[in-house]
Amino acid sequence: MNKTSALVLKARDPNVTQGENHQAFGSLVQAFQDMAFACAYSILGDVQLSQDAAQEGFISAWQRLSQLRRPEAFPSWLRRILLTECSRLTRGKRIRAASLADHVEIPSNADDPQRAFERLETRKAIFTAIQGLPEHERMVVVLFYVSEYSQREISAFLDIPATTVAKRLYSARARLKDELLSKFRELFMSHRPSMNLTFAERVRAGVYDQYVGQYRFELRPDLIVTIKREGDMLFGEAGGQRNVLFSSGRGTTELSTKEFDGRGRFARNKRGEVTHFIYFESERQMGLAKKIS
């Protein structure tokens, strides 16, 4: 069993604590965050949109993790989720492809205006050339030259033979100069999610936020449970009481309270979205609450 498969199994293991589930999934995010960003960028050509697509892709992957039949197929499964997210972001919209050249620091007054202009023009030429590649070659180039993944890793992510990856790299090299690829790599490196903690933190917050909202009990419509997040902790508020929610050891779908013998199980729809909160006391179901906000 490879490391990725082990992390997937740990992330959805119902016999470990929720914290351990989240920690394992966090390791998957760290391992694939640059790959996810590079994949999205090769489609969208926009730094901020690519980061947004990658973050939403990971959150969607967490919600649907139980649907992954083969843990070793996580890389290619994640890619399909990312492509869907990119399609969602661009559906019905005409977005301007904001290249990395748009995200560099503005030259100071001390800079030579002519040299600053030449650098900007060089950056524009680089990204025009990259965006001019066929999509399948562009994705391989970004993954290989910028995110520094091996041909074997790219092969698993794209779900294509390693020989096909090599052919696409060879074809892209024939279209682009080595100097241009080197400069592209230099510009791209600072925008990789692994260069700071913000990306992983946003994904982690999104994983917890799936539970956040108001839930109305079907048999007691006057009783509403409000679940809030404060950092990496969840709180449930209802009937004038505020309780800390913690893992019951039953996996990612159940949380318990410390104040009394109560626990809640979250139900999801086919898309992996949390839709209901089922409340138990002393192993007896006490009520079903539908998420209303």
ABEGO torsion letter per residue (X at the ends): XBAAAAAAAAAABAABBAAAAAAAAAAAAAAAAAAAAAAAAAAAGBAAAAAAAAAAAAAAAAAAAAABABAAAAAAAAAAAAAAAAAAAABGBBBBBBBAAAABBBBBAABBAAAAAAAAAAAAAAAAAAAABBAAAAAAAAAAAAAGBBAAAAAAAAGBBAAAAAAAAAAAAAABBAAAAAAAAAAAAAABAAABAAAAAAAAAAAAAAABEBBBBAABAABBBBBBBBEABBBBBBGGBBBBBBBAGAEAABBBBAABBBBBBBBBBAAGBBABBBBBBGGBBAEBBBBAX
